[in-house]
């Protein structure tokens, strides 16, 4: 199982149609809304990299 980075749900990567690749990593989503949300601002969901706070 994979984890939907937007809502935290478990997603079966073998059956979901909602997936996106970002910087070489494939992410899986429970539905299209989560995928679109991720694609609009992936940095908000993958963390790791330090990001600007931007006042
Ligand atoms: Zn989701």
mmCIF file of the protein (N, C-alpha, C, O) and its ligand, coordinates in Angstrom:
data_MODEL
# 
_entry.id   MODEL 
# 
loop_
_entity.id 
_entity.type 
_entity.pdbx_number_of_molecules 
1 polymer     1 
2 non-polymer 1 
# 
_entity_poly.entity_id                      1 
_entity_poly.type                           'polypeptide(L)' 
_entity_poly.nstd_linkage                   no 
_entity_poly.nstd_monomer                   no 
_entity_poly.pdbx_seq_one_letter_code       
;(UNK)(UNK)(UNK)(UNK)(UNK)(UNK)(UNK)(UNK)(UNK)(UNK)(UNK)(UNK)(UNK)(UNK)(UNK)(UNK)
(UNK)(UNK)(UNK)(UNK)(UNK)(UNK)(UNK)(UNK)(UNK)(UNK)(UNK)(UNK)(UNK)(UNK)(UNK)(UNK)
(UNK)(UNK)(UNK)(UNK)(UNK)(UNK)(UNK)(UNK)(UNK)(UNK)(UNK)(UNK)(UNK)(UNK)(UNK)(UNK)
(UNK)(UNK)(UNK)(UNK)(UNK)(UNK)(UNK)
;
_entity_poly.pdbx_seq_one_letter_code_can   XXXXXXXXXXXXXXXXXXXXXXXXXXXXXXXXXXXXXXXXXXXXXXXXXXXXXXX 
_entity_poly.pdbx_strand_id                 A 
# 
loop_
_entity_poly_seq.entity_id 
_entity_poly_seq.num 
_entity_poly_seq.mon_id 
_entity_poly_seq.hetero 
1 1  UNK n 
1 2  UNK n 
1 3  UNK n 
1 4  UNK n 
1 5  UNK n 
1 6  UNK n 
1 7  UNK n 
1 8  UNK n 
1 9  UNK n 
1 10 UNK n 
1 11 UNK n 
1 12 UNK n 
1 13 UNK n 
1 14 UNK n 
1 15 UNK n 
1 16 UNK n 
1 17 UNK n 
1 18 UNK n 
1 19 UNK n 
1 20 UNK n 
1 21 UNK n 
1 22 UNK n 
1 23 UNK n 
1 24 UNK n 
1 25 UNK n 
1 26 UNK n 
1 27 UNK n 
1 28 UNK n 
1 29 UNK n 
1 30 UNK n 
1 31 UNK n 
1 32 UNK n 
1 33 UNK n 
1 34 UNK n 
1 35 UNK n 
1 36 UNK n 
1 37 UNK n 
1 38 UNK n 
1 39 UNK n 
1 40 UNK n 
1 41 UNK n 
1 42 UNK n 
1 43 UNK n 
1 44 UNK n 
1 45 UNK n 
1 46 UNK n 
1 47 UNK n 
1 48 UNK n 
1 49 UNK n 
1 50 UNK n 
1 51 UNK n 
1 52 UNK n 
1 53 UNK n 
1 54 UNK n 
1 55 UNK n 
# 
loop_
_struct_asym.id 
_struct_asym.entity_id 
A 1 
B 2 
# 
loop_
_chem_comp.id 
_chem_comp.type 
_chem_comp.mon_nstd_flag 
UNK 'L-peptide linking' . 
ZN  non-polymer         . 
# 
_pdbx_entity_nonpoly.entity_id   2 
_pdbx_entity_nonpoly.name        ? 
_pdbx_entity_nonpoly.comp_id     ZN 
# 
_pdbx_nonpoly_scheme.asym_id         B 
_pdbx_nonpoly_scheme.entity_id       2 
_pdbx_nonpoly_scheme.mon_id          ZN 
_pdbx_nonpoly_scheme.ndb_seq_num     1 
_pdbx_nonpoly_scheme.pdb_seq_num     101 
_pdbx_nonpoly_scheme.auth_seq_num    101 
_pdbx_nonpoly_scheme.pdb_mon_id      ZN 
_pdbx_nonpoly_scheme.auth_mon_id     ZN 
_pdbx_nonpoly_scheme.pdb_strand_id   A 
_pdbx_nonpoly_scheme.pdb_ins_code    . 
# 
loop_
_atom_site.group_PDB 
_atom_site.id 
_atom_site.type_symbol 
_atom_site.label_atom_id 
_atom_site.label_alt_id 
_atom_site.label_comp_id 
_atom_site.label_asym_id 
_atom_site.label_entity_id 
_atom_site.label_seq_id 
_atom_site.pdbx_PDB_ins_code 
_atom_site.Cartn_x 
_atom_site.Cartn_y 
_atom_site.Cartn_z 
_atom_site.occupancy 
_atom_site.B_iso_or_equiv 
_atom_site.pdbx_formal_charge 
_atom_site.auth_seq_id 
_atom_site.auth_comp_id 
_atom_site.auth_asym_id 
_atom_site.auth_atom_id 
_atom_site.pdbx_PDB_model_num 
ATOM   1   N  N  . UNK A 1 1  ? 0.839  -1.207 0.000   1.00 0.00 ? 1   UNK A N  1 
ATOM   2   C  CA . UNK A 1 1  ? 0.000  0.000  0.000   1.00 0.00 ? 1   UNK A CA 1 
ATOM   3   C  C  . UNK A 1 1  ? 0.868  1.248  0.000   1.00 0.00 ? 1   UNK A C  1 
ATOM   4   O  O  . UNK A 1 1  ? 1.954  1.280  0.579   1.00 0.00 ? 1   UNK A O  1 
ATOM   5   N  N  . UNK A 1 2  ? 0.354  2.276  -0.668  1.00 0.00 ? 2   UNK A N  1 
ATOM   6   C  CA . UNK A 1 2  ? 1.011  3.579  -0.657  1.00 0.00 ? 2   UNK A CA 1 
ATOM   7   C  C  . UNK A 1 2  ? 0.150  4.532  0.171   1.00 0.00 ? 2   UNK A C  1 
ATOM   8   O  O  . UNK A 1 2  ? -1.023 4.267  0.434   1.00 0.00 ? 2   UNK A O  1 
ATOM   9   N  N  . UNK A 1 3  ? 0.755  5.634  0.569   1.00 0.00 ? 3   UNK A N  1 
ATOM   10  C  CA . UNK A 1 3  ? 0.023  6.629  1.350   1.00 0.00 ? 3   UNK A CA 1 
ATOM   11  C  C  . UNK A 1 3  ? -0.272 7.847  0.475   1.00 0.00 ? 3   UNK A C  1 
ATOM   12  O  O  . UNK A 1 3  ? 0.628  8.431  -0.129  1.00 0.00 ? 3   UNK A O  1 
ATOM   13  N  N  . UNK A 1 4  ? -1.525 8.208  0.425   1.00 0.00 ? 4   UNK A N  1 
ATOM   14  C  CA . UNK A 1 4  ? -1.923 9.440  -0.244  1.00 0.00 ? 4   UNK A CA 1 
ATOM   15  C  C  . UNK A 1 4  ? -1.315 10.615 0.534   1.00 0.00 ? 4   UNK A C  1 
ATOM   16  O  O  . UNK A 1 4  ? -1.672 10.834 1.692   1.00 0.00 ? 4   UNK A O  1 
ATOM   17  N  N  . UNK A 1 5  ? -0.401 11.374 -0.089  1.00 0.00 ? 5   UNK A N  1 
ATOM   18  C  CA . UNK A 1 5  ? 0.293  12.433 0.656   1.00 0.00 ? 5   UNK A CA 1 
ATOM   19  C  C  . UNK A 1 5  ? -0.606 13.615 1.004   1.00 0.00 ? 5   UNK A C  1 
ATOM   20  O  O  . UNK A 1 5  ? -0.252 14.439 1.848   1.00 0.00 ? 5   UNK A O  1 
ATOM   21  N  N  . UNK A 1 6  ? -1.750 13.700 0.366   1.00 0.00 ? 6   UNK A N  1 
ATOM   22  C  CA . UNK A 1 6  ? -2.645 14.827 0.623   1.00 0.00 ? 6   UNK A CA 1 
ATOM   23  C  C  . UNK A 1 6  ? -3.512 14.561 1.850   1.00 0.00 ? 6   UNK A C  1 
ATOM   24  O  O  . UNK A 1 6  ? -3.562 15.395 2.754   1.00 0.00 ? 6   UNK A O  1 
ATOM   25  N  N  . UNK A 1 7  ? -4.189 13.428 1.900   1.00 0.00 ? 7   UNK A N  1 
ATOM   26  C  CA . UNK A 1 7  ? -5.126 13.179 2.993   1.00 0.00 ? 7   UNK A CA 1 
ATOM   27  C  C  . UNK A 1 7  ? -4.643 12.102 3.958   1.00 0.00 ? 7   UNK A C  1 
ATOM   28  O  O  . UNK A 1 7  ? -5.227 11.914 5.026   1.00 0.00 ? 7   UNK A O  1 
ATOM   29  N  N  . UNK A 1 8  ? -3.560 11.383 3.578   1.00 0.00 ? 8   UNK A N  1 
ATOM   30  C  CA . UNK A 1 8  ? -3.000 10.395 4.488   1.00 0.00 ? 8   UNK A CA 1 
ATOM   31  C  C  . UNK A 1 8  ? -3.637 9.022  4.397   1.00 0.00 ? 8   UNK A C  1 
ATOM   32  O  O  . UNK A 1 8  ? -3.258 8.114  5.137   1.00 0.00 ? 8   UNK A O  1 
ATOM   33  N  N  . UNK A 1 9  ? -4.588 8.859  3.512   1.00 0.00 ? 9   UNK A N  1 
ATOM   34  C  CA . UNK A 1 9  ? -5.235 7.558  3.347   1.00 0.00 ? 9   UNK A CA 1 
ATOM   35  C  C  . UNK A 1 9  ? -4.295 6.545  2.710   1.00 0.00 ? 9   UNK A C  1 
ATOM   36  O  O  . UNK A 1 9  ? -3.391 6.906  1.956   1.00 0.00 ? 9   UNK A O  1 
ATOM   37  N  N  . UNK A 1 10 ? -4.520 5.274  3.022   1.00 0.00 ? 10  UNK A N  1 
ATOM   38  C  CA . UNK A 1 10 ? -3.806 4.224  2.315   1.00 0.00 ? 10  UNK A CA 1 
ATOM   39  C  C  . UNK A 1 10 ? -4.450 4.029  0.946   1.00 0.00 ? 10  UNK A C  1 
ATOM   40  O  O  . UNK A 1 10 ? -5.673 4.023  0.801   1.00 0.00 ? 10  UNK A O  1 
ATOM   41  N  N  . UNK A 1 11 ? -3.580 3.871  -0.053  1.00 0.00 ? 11  UNK A N  1 
ATOM   42  C  CA . UNK A 1 11 ? -4.045 3.698  -1.424  1.00 0.00 ? 11  UNK A CA 1 
ATOM   43  C  C  . UNK A 1 11 ? -3.363 2.461  -1.999  1.00 0.00 ? 11  UNK A C  1 
ATOM   44  O  O  . UNK A 1 11 ? -2.157 2.274  -1.838  1.00 0.00 ? 11  UNK A O  1 
ATOM   45  N  N  . UNK A 1 12 ? -4.141 1.628  -2.663  1.00 0.00 ? 12  UNK A N  1 
ATOM   46  C  CA . UNK A 1 12 ? -3.548 0.461  -3.316  1.00 0.00 ? 12  UNK A CA 1 
ATOM   47  C  C  . UNK A 1 12 ? -2.992 0.888  -4.668  1.00 0.00 ? 12  UNK A C  1 
ATOM   48  O  O  . UNK A 1 12 ? -3.737 1.177  -5.604  1.00 0.00 ? 12  UNK A O  1 
ATOM   49  N  N  . UNK A 1 13 ? -1.680 0.921  -4.746  1.00 0.00 ? 13  UNK A N  1 
ATOM   50  C  CA . UNK A 1 13 ? -1.040 1.431  -5.965  1.00 0.00 ? 13  UNK A CA 1 
ATOM   51  C  C  . UNK A 1 13 ? -1.290 0.548  -7.188  1.00 0.00 ? 13  UNK A C  1 
ATOM   52  O  O  . UNK A 1 13 ? -1.045 0.969  -8.318  1.00 0.00 ? 13  UNK A O  1 
ATOM   53  N  N  . UNK A 1 14 ? -1.774 -0.669 -6.966  1.00 0.00 ? 14  UNK A N  1 
ATOM   54  C  CA . UNK A 1 14 ? -2.049 -1.555 -8.094  1.00 0.00 ? 14  UNK A CA 1 
ATOM   55  C  C  . UNK A 1 14 ? -3.397 -1.271 -8.732  1.00 0.00 ? 14  UNK A C  1 
ATOM   56  O  O  . UNK A 1 14 ? -3.642 -1.661 -9.874  1.00 0.00 ? 14  UNK A O  1 
ATOM   57  N  N  . UNK A 1 15 ? -4.261 -0.604 -8.010  1.00 0.00 ? 15  UNK A N  1 
ATOM   58  C  CA . UNK A 1 15 ? -5.606 -0.403 -8.540  1.00 0.00 ? 15  UNK A CA 1 
ATOM   59  C  C  . UNK A 1 15 ? -5.961 1.055  -8.786  1.00 0.00 ? 15  UNK A C  1 
ATOM   60  O  O  . UNK A 1 15 ? -6.843 1.346  -9.594  1.00 0.00 ? 15  UNK A O  1 
ATOM   61  N  N  . UNK A 1 16 ? -5.281 1.985  -8.095  1.00 0.00 ? 16  UNK A N  1 
ATOM   62  C  CA . UNK A 1 16 ? -5.670 3.378  -8.269  1.00 0.00 ? 16  UNK A CA 1 
ATOM   63  C  C  . UNK A 1 16 ? -5.310 3.899  -9.648  1.00 0.00 ? 16  UNK A C  1 
ATOM   64  O  O  . UNK A 1 16 ? -4.281 3.542  -10.222 1.00 0.00 ? 16  UNK A O  1 
ATOM   65  N  N  . UNK A 1 17 ? -6.182 4.752  -10.165 1.00 0.00 ? 17  UNK A N  1 
ATOM   66  C  CA . UNK A 1 17 ? -5.889 5.411  -11.441 1.00 0.00 ? 17  UNK A CA 1 
ATOM   67  C  C  . UNK A 1 17 ? -5.301 6.795  -11.195 1.00 0.00 ? 17  UNK A C  1 
ATOM   68  O  O  . UNK A 1 17 ? -4.831 7.455  -12.122 1.00 0.00 ? 17  UNK A O  1 
ATOM   69  N  N  . UNK A 1 18 ? -5.332 7.221  -9.953  1.00 0.00 ? 18  UNK A N  1 
ATOM   70  C  CA . UNK A 1 18 ? -4.892 8.575  -9.633  1.00 0.00 ? 18  UNK A CA 1 
ATOM   71  C  C  . UNK A 1 18 ? -3.472 8.549  -9.100  1.00 0.00 ? 18  UNK A C  1 
ATOM   72  O  O  . UNK A 1 18 ? -3.232 8.275  -7.925  1.00 0.00 ? 18  UNK A O  1 
ATOM   73  N  N  . UNK A 1 19 ? -2.550 8.837  -9.981  1.00 0.00 ? 19  UNK A N  1 
ATOM   74  C  CA . UNK A 1 19 ? -1.153 8.901  -9.579  1.00 0.00 ? 19  UNK A CA 1 
ATOM   75  C  C  . UNK A 1 19 ? -0.460 10.033 -10.312 1.00 0.00 ? 19  UNK A C  1 
ATOM   76  O  O  . UNK A 1 19 ? -0.893 10.464 -11.381 1.00 0.00 ? 19  UNK A O  1 
ATOM   77  N  N  . UNK A 1 20 ? 0.632  10.508 -9.713  1.00 0.00 ? 20  UNK A N  1 
ATOM   78  C  CA . UNK A 1 20 ? 1.379  11.605 -10.305 1.00 0.00 ? 20  UNK A CA 1 
ATOM   79  C  C  . UNK A 1 20 ? 2.845  11.398 -9.991  1.00 0.00 ? 20  UNK A C  1 
ATOM   80  O  O  . UNK A 1 20 ? 3.200  10.900 -8.923  1.00 0.00 ? 20  UNK A O  1 
ATOM   81  N  N  . UNK A 1 21 ? 3.693  11.785 -10.930 1.00 0.00 ? 21  UNK A N  1 
ATOM   82  C  CA . UNK A 1 21 ? 5.124  11.678 -10.702 1.00 0.00 ? 21  UNK A CA 1 
ATOM   83  C  C  . UNK A 1 21 ? 5.696  13.057 -10.476 1.00 0.00 ? 21  UNK A C  1 
ATOM   84  O  O  . UNK A 1 21 ? 5.457  13.978 -11.258 1.00 0.00 ? 21  UNK A O  1 
ATOM   85  N  N  . UNK A 1 22 ? 6.455  13.196 -9.398  1.00 0.00 ? 22  UNK A N  1 
ATOM   86  C  CA . UNK A 1 22 ? 7.065  14.480 -9.065  1.00 0.00 ? 22  UNK A CA 1 
ATOM   87  C  C  . UNK A 1 22 ? 8.514  14.228 -8.715  1.00 0.00 ? 22  UNK A C  1 
ATOM   88  O  O  . UNK A 1 22 ? 8.812  13.461 -7.800  1.00 0.00 ? 22  UNK A O  1 
ATOM   89  N  N  . UNK A 1 23 ? 9.418  14.871 -9.437  1.00 0.00 ? 23  UNK A N  1 
ATOM   90  C  CA . UNK A 1 23 ? 10.855 14.723 -9.209  1.00 0.00 ? 23  UNK A CA 1 
ATOM   91  C  C  . UNK A 1 23 ? 11.268 13.261 -9.143  1.00 0.00 ? 23  UNK A C  1 
ATOM   92  O  O  . UNK A 1 23 ? 12.067 12.865 -8.294  1.00 0.00 ? 23  UNK A O  1 
ATOM   93  N  N  . UNK A 1 24 ? 10.716 12.469 -10.042 1.00 0.00 ? 24  UNK A N  1 
ATOM   94  C  CA . UNK A 1 24 ? 11.129 11.077 -10.172 1.00 0.00 ? 24  UNK A CA 1 
ATOM   95  C  C  . UNK A 1 24 ? 10.462 10.109 -9.210  1.00 0.00 ? 24  UNK A C  1 
ATOM   96  O  O  . UNK A 1 24 ? 10.729 8.908  -9.262  1.00 0.00 ? 24  UNK A O  1 
ATOM   97  N  N  . UNK A 1 25 ? 9.602  10.608 -8.335  1.00 0.00 ? 25  UNK A N  1 
ATOM   98  C  CA . UNK A 1 25 ? 8.901  9.746  -7.394  1.00 0.00 ? 25  UNK A CA 1 
ATOM   99  C  C  . UNK A 1 25 ? 7.425  9.706  -7.763  1.00 0.00 ? 25  UNK A C  1 
ATOM   100 O  O  . UNK A 1 25 ? 6.822  10.738 -8.058  1.00 0.00 ? 25  UNK A O  1 
ATOM   101 N  N  . UNK A 1 26 ? 6.849  8.515  -7.744  1.00 0.00 ? 26  UNK A N  1 
ATOM   102 C  CA . UNK A 1 26 ? 5.431  8.390  -8.057  1.00 0.00 ? 26  UNK A CA 1 
ATOM   103 C  C  . UNK A 1 26 ? 4.612  8.411  -6.774  1.00 0.00 ? 26  UNK A C  1 
ATOM   104 O  O  . UNK A 1 26 ? 4.910  7.699  -5.815  1.00 0.00 ? 26  UNK A O  1 
ATOM   105 N  N  . UNK A 1 27 ? 3.585  9.233  -6.775  1.00 0.00 ? 27  UNK A N  1 
ATOM   106 C  CA . UNK A 1 27 ? 2.676  9.339  -5.637  1.00 0.00 ? 27  UNK A CA 1 
ATOM   107 C  C  . UNK A 1 27 ? 1.295  8.853  -6.061  1.00 0.00 ? 27  UNK A C  1 
ATOM   108 O  O  . UNK A 1 27 ? 0.894  9.003  -7.215  1.00 0.00 ? 27  UNK A O  1 
ATOM   109 N  N  . UNK A 1 28 ? 0.571  8.263  -5.100  1.00 0.00 ? 28  UNK A N  1 
ATOM   110 C  CA . UNK A 1 28 ? -0.743 7.700  -5.388  1.00 0.00 ? 28  UNK A CA 1 
ATOM   111 C  C  . UNK A 1 28 ? -1.795 8.399  -4.534  1.00 0.00 ? 28  UNK A C  1 
ATOM   112 O  O  . UNK A 1 28 ? -1.540 8.831  -3.410  1.00 0.00 ? 28  UNK A O  1 
ATOM   113 N  N  . UNK A 1 29 ? -2.989 8.491  -5.119  1.00 0.00 ? 29  UNK A N  1 
ATOM   114 C  CA . UNK A 1 29 ? -4.046 9.270  -4.476  1.00 0.00 ? 29  UNK A CA 1 
ATOM   115 C  C  . UNK A 1 29 ? -5.349 8.488  -4.424  1.00 0.00 ? 29  UNK A C  1 
ATOM   116 O  O  . UNK A 1 29 ? -5.614 7.625  -5.261  1.00 0.00 ? 29  UNK A O  1 
ATOM   117 N  N  . UNK A 1 30 ? -6.166 8.819  -3.404  1.00 0.00 ? 30  UNK A N  1 
ATOM   118 C  CA . UNK A 1 30 ? -7.435 8.116  -3.241  1.00 0.00 ? 30  UNK A CA 1 
ATOM   119 C  C  . UNK A 1 30 ? -8.456 8.579  -4.260  1.00 0.00 ? 30  UNK A C  1 
ATOM   120 O  O  . UNK A 1 30 ? -9.367 7.829  -4.610  1.00 0.00 ? 30  UNK A O  1 
ATOM   121 N  N  . UNK A 1 31 ? -8.317 9.800  -4.740  1.00 0.00 ? 31  UNK A N  1 
ATOM   122 C  CA . UNK A 1 31 ? -9.229 10.264 -5.775  1.00 0.00 ? 31  UNK A CA 1 
ATOM   123 C  C  . UNK A 1 31 ? -8.595 11.413 -6.552  1.00 0.00 ? 31  UNK A C  1 
ATOM   124 O  O  . UNK A 1 31 ? -7.512 11.891 -6.215  1.00 0.00 ? 31  UNK A O  1 
ATOM   125 N  N  . UNK A 1 32 ? -9.289 11.842 -7.590  1.00 0.00 ? 32  UNK A N  1 
ATOM   126 C  CA . UNK A 1 32 ? -8.733 12.862 -8.470  1.00 0.00 ? 32  UNK A CA 1 
ATOM   127 C  C  . UNK A 1 32 ? -8.572 14.203 -7.766  1.00 0.00 ? 32  UNK A C  1 
ATOM   128 O  O  . UNK A 1 32 ? -7.652 14.961 -8.071  1.00 0.00 ? 32  UNK A O  1 
ATOM   129 N  N  . UNK A 1 33 ? -9.466 14.497 -6.823  1.00 0.00 ? 33  UNK A N  1 
ATOM   130 C  CA . UNK A 1 33 ? -9.343 15.754 -6.087  1.00 0.00 ? 33  UNK A CA 1 
ATOM   131 C  C  . UNK A 1 33 ? -8.015 15.842 -5.356  1.00 0.00 ? 33  UNK A C  1 
ATOM   132 O  O  . UNK A 1 33 ? -7.360 16.885 -5.378  1.00 0.00 ? 33  UNK A O  1 
ATOM   133 N  N  . UNK A 1 34 ? -7.616 14.762 -4.714  1.00 0.00 ? 34  UNK A N  1 
ATOM   134 C  CA . UNK A 1 34 ? -6.340 14.751 -4.006  1.00 0.00 ? 34  UNK A CA 1 
ATOM   135 C  C  . UNK A 1 34 ? -5.184 14.906 -4.985  1.00 0.00 ? 34  UNK A C  1 
ATOM   136 O  O  . UNK A 1 34 ? -4.220 15.620 -4.707  1.00 0.00 ? 34  UNK A O  1 
ATOM   137 N  N  . UNK A 1 35 ? -5.280 14.243 -6.122  1.00 0.00 ? 35  UNK A N  1 
ATOM   138 C  CA . UNK A 1 35 ? -4.213 14.347 -7.114  1.00 0.00 ? 35  UNK A CA 1 
ATOM   139 C  C  . UNK A 1 35 ? -4.067 15.782 -7.603  1.00 0.00 ? 35  UNK A C  1 
ATOM   140 O  O  . UNK A 1 35 ? -2.956 16.304 -7.703  1.00 0.00 ? 35  UNK A O  1 
ATOM   141 N  N  . UNK A 1 36 ? -5.183 16.408 -7.905  1.00 0.00 ? 36  UNK A N  1 
ATOM   142 C  CA . UNK A 1 36 ? -5.130 17.775 -8.411  1.00 0.00 ? 36  UNK A CA 1 
ATOM   143 C  C  . UNK A 1 36 ? -4.609 18.741 -7.349  1.00 0.00 ? 36  UNK A C  1 
ATOM   144 O  O  . UNK A 1 36 ? -3.883 19.687 -7.656  1.00 0.00 ? 36  UNK A O  1 
ATOM   145 N  N  . UNK A 1 37 ? -4.987 18.491 -6.107  1.00 0.00 ? 37  UNK A N  1 
ATOM   146 C  CA . UNK A 1 37 ? -4.500 19.312 -5.008  1.00 0.00 ? 37  UNK A CA 1 
ATOM   147 C  C  . UNK A 1 37 ? -2.982 19.178 -4.890  1.00 0.00 ? 37  UNK A C  1 
ATOM   148 O  O  . UNK A 1 37 ? -2.275 20.171 -4.715  1.00 0.00 ? 37  UNK A O  1 
ATOM   149 N  N  . UNK A 1 38 ? -2.492 17.951 -4.985  1.00 0.00 ? 38  UNK A N  1 
ATOM   150 C  CA . UNK A 1 38 ? -1.057 17.709 -4.929  1.00 0.00 ? 38  UNK A CA 1 
ATOM   151 C  C  . UNK A 1 38 ? -0.340 18.398 -6.071  1.00 0.00 ? 38  UNK A C  1 
ATOM   152 O  O  . UNK A 1 38 ? 0.689  19.043 -5.871  1.00 0.00 ? 38  UNK A O  1 
ATOM   153 N  N  . UNK A 1 39 ? -0.882 18.261 -7.265  1.00 0.00 ? 39  UNK A N  1 
ATOM   154 C  CA . UNK A 1 39 ? -0.220 18.819 -8.443  1.00 0.00 ? 39  UNK A CA 1 
ATOM   155 C  C  . UNK A 1 39 ? -0.214 20.344 -8.429  1.00 0.00 ? 39  UNK A C  1 
ATOM   156 O  O  . UNK A 1 39 ? 0.643  20.972 -9.050  1.00 0.00 ? 39  UNK A O  1 
ATOM   157 N  N  . UNK A 1 40 ? -1.169 20.936 -7.720  1.00 0.00 ? 40  UNK A N  1 
ATOM   158 C  CA . UNK A 1 40 ? -1.201 22.396 -7.656  1.00 0.00 ? 40  UNK A CA 1 
ATOM   159 C  C  . UNK A 1 40 ? -0.085 22.939 -6.774  1.00 0.00 ? 40  UNK A C  1 
ATOM   160 O  O  . UNK A 1 40 ? 0.397  24.049 -7.000  1.00 0.00 ? 40  UNK A O  1 
ATOM   161 N  N  . UNK A 1 41 ? 0.331  22.169 -5.773  1.00 0.00 ? 41  UNK A N  1 
ATOM   162 C  CA . UNK A 1 41 ? 1.425  22.608 -4.900  1.00 0.00 ? 41  UNK A CA 1 
ATOM   163 C  C  . UNK A 1 41 ? 2.070  21.400 -4.228  1.00 0.00 ? 41  UNK A C  1 
ATOM   164 O  O  . UNK A 1 41 ? 1.894  21.180 -3.030  1.00 0.00 ? 41  UNK A O  1 
ATOM   165 N  N  . UNK A 1 42 ? 2.817  20.619 -5.006  1.00 0.00 ? 42  UNK A N  1 
ATOM   166 C  CA . UNK A 1 42 ? 3.405  19.382 -4.471  1.00 0.00 ? 42  UNK A CA 1 
ATOM   167 C  C  . UNK A 1 42 ? 4.319  19.599 -3.278  1.00 0.00 ? 42  UNK A C  1 
ATOM   168 O  O  . UNK A 1 42 ? 4.402  18.742 -2.398  1.00 0.00 ? 42  UNK A O  1 
ATOM   169 N  N  . UNK A 1 43 ? 5.006  20.733 -3.237  1.00 0.00 ? 43  UNK A N  1 
ATOM   170 C  CA . UNK A 1 43 ? 5.947  20.973 -2.139  1.00 0.00 ? 43  UNK A CA 1 
ATOM   171 C  C  . UNK A 1 43 ? 5.240  21.029 -0.789  1.00 0.00 ? 43  UNK A C  1 
ATOM   172 O  O  . UNK A 1 43 ? 5.853  20.781 0.250   1.00 0.00 ? 43  UNK A O  1 
ATOM   173 N  N  . UNK A 1 44 ? 3.946  21.357 -0.808  1.00 0.00 ? 44  UNK A N  1 
ATOM   174 C  CA . UNK A 1 44 ? 3.207  21.416 0.447   1.00 0.00 ? 44  UNK A CA 1 
ATOM   175 C  C  . UNK A 1 44 ? 3.017  20.030 1.054   1.00 0.00 ? 44  UNK A C  1 
ATOM   176 O  O  . UNK A 1 44 ? 2.782  19.901 2.255   1.00 0.00 ? 44  UNK A O  1 
ATOM   177 N  N  . UNK A 1 45 ? 3.119  18.998 0.224   1.00 0.00 ? 45  UNK A N  1 
ATOM   178 C  CA . UNK A 1 45 ? 2.769  17.656 0.681   1.00 0.00 ? 45  UNK A CA 1 
ATOM   179 C  C  . UNK A 1 45 ? 3.946  16.718 0.837   1.00 0.00 ? 45  UNK A C  1 
ATOM   180 O  O  . UNK A 1 45 ? 3.871  15.759 1.605   1.00 0.00 ? 45  UNK A O  1 
ATOM   181 N  N  . UNK A 1 46 ? 5.021  16.968 0.133   1.00 0.00 ? 46  UNK A N  1 
ATOM   182 C  CA . UNK A 1 46 ? 6.121  16.018 0.215   1.00 0.00 ? 46  UNK A CA 1 
ATOM   183 C  C  . UNK A 1 46 ? 7.140  16.396 1.268   1.00 0.00 ? 46  UNK A C  1 
ATOM   184 O  O  . UNK A 1 46 ? 7.917  15.546 1.703   1.00 0.00 ? 46  UNK A O  1 
ATOM   185 N  N  . UNK A 1 47 ? 7.157  17.657 1.690   1.00 0.00 ? 47  UNK A N  1 
ATOM   186 C  CA . UNK A 1 47 ? 8.069  18.068 2.743   1.00 0.00 ? 47  UNK A CA 1 
ATOM   187 C  C  . UNK A 1 47 ? 9.519  17.806 2.369   1.00 0.00 ? 47  UNK A C  1 
ATOM   188 O  O  . UNK A 1 47 ? 9.879  17.852 1.193   1.00 0.00 ? 47  UNK A O  1 
ATOM   189 N  N  . UNK A 1 48 ? 10.349 17.533 3.365   1.00 0.00 ? 48  UNK A N  1 
ATOM   190 C  CA . UNK A 1 48 ? 11.751 17.242 3.105   1.00 0.00 ? 48  UNK A CA 1 
ATOM   191 C  C  . UNK A 1 48 ? 12.542 18.496 2.858   1.00 0.00 ? 48  UNK A C  1 
ATOM   192 O  O  . UNK A 1 48 ? 13.260 18.973 3.737   1.00 0.00 ? 48  UNK A O  1 
ATOM   193 N  N  . UNK A 1 49 ? 12.415 19.030 1.666   1.00 0.00 ? 49  UNK A N  1 
ATOM   194 C  CA . UNK A 1 49 ? 13.169 20.225 1.323   1.00 0.00 ? 49  UNK A CA 1 
ATOM   195 C  C  . UNK A 1 49 ? 12.709 21.412 2.163   1.00 0.00 ? 49  UNK A C  1 
ATOM   196 O  O  . UNK A 1 49 ? 11.517 21.600 2.408   1.00 0.00 ? 49  UNK A O  1 
ATOM   197 N  N  . UNK A 1 50 ? 13.666 22.191 2.588   1.00 0.00 ? 50  UNK A N  1 
ATOM   198 C  CA . UNK A 1 50 ? 13.328 23.425 3.291   1.00 0.00 ? 50  UNK A CA 1 
ATOM   199 C  C  . UNK A 1 50 ? 12.673 24.379 2.310   1.00 0.00 ? 50  UNK A C  1 
ATOM   200 O  O  . UNK A 1 50 ? 13.162 24.552 1.193   1.00 0.00 ? 50  UNK A O  1 
ATOM   201 N  N  . UNK A 1 51 ? 11.597 24.985 2.703   1.00 0.00 ? 51  UNK A N  1 
ATOM   202 C  CA . UNK A 1 51 ? 10.945 25.875 1.759   1.00 0.00 ? 51  UNK A CA 1 
ATOM   203 C  C  . UNK A 1 51 ? 10.756 27.267 2.346   1.00 0.00 ? 51  UNK A C  1 
ATOM   204 O  O  . UNK A 1 51 ? 10.699 27.458 3.561   1.00 0.00 ? 51  UNK A O  1 
ATOM   205 N  N  . UNK A 1 52 ? 10.662 28.225 1.439   1.00 0.00 ? 52  UNK A N  1 
ATOM   206 C  CA . UNK A 1 52 ? 10.496 29.610 1.841   1.00 0.00 ? 52  UNK A CA 1 
ATOM   207 C  C  . UNK A 1 52 ? 9.155  29.784 2.564   1.00 0.00 ? 52  UNK A C  1 
ATOM   208 O  O  . UNK A 1 52 ? 8.135  29.213 2.180   1.00 0.00 ? 52  UNK A O  1 
ATOM   209 N  N  . UNK A 1 53 ? 9.201  30.576 3.598   1.00 0.00 ? 53  UNK A N  1 
ATOM   210 C  CA . UNK A 1 53 ? 7.936  30.833 4.297   1.00 0.00 ? 53  UNK A CA 1 
ATOM   211 C  C  . UNK A 1 53 ? 7.162  31.942 3.608   1.00 0.00 ? 53  UNK A C  1 
ATOM   212 O  O  . UNK A 1 53 ? 5.931  31.949 3.631   1.00 0.00 ? 53  UNK A O  1 
ATOM   213 N  N  . UNK A 1 54 ? 7.875  32.882 2.992   1.00 0.00 ? 54  UNK A N  1 
ATOM   214 C  CA . UNK A 1 54 ? 7.223  33.923 2.204   1.00 0.00 ? 54  UNK A CA 1 
ATOM   215 C  C  . UNK A 1 54 ? 6.163  34.674 2.948   1.00 0.00 ? 54  UNK A C  1 
ATOM   216 O  O  . UNK A 1 54 ? 5.026  34.210 3.035   1.00 0.00 ? 54  UNK A O  1 
ATOM   217 N  N  . UNK A 1 55 ? 6.481  35.771 3.465   1.00 0.00 ? 55  UNK A N  1 
ATOM   218 C  CA . UNK A 1 55 ? 5.515  36.489 4.284   1.00 0.00 ? 55  UNK A CA 1 
ATOM   219 C  C  . UNK A 1 55 ? 4.289  36.906 3.495   1.00 0.00 ? 55  UNK A C  1 
ATOM   220 O  O  . UNK A 1 55 ? 3.380  37.524 4.049   1.00 0.00 ? 55  UNK A O  1 
HETATM 221 ZN ZN . ZN  B 2 .  ? -6.822 11.456 -0.664  1.00 0.00 ? 101 ZN  A ZN 1 
# 
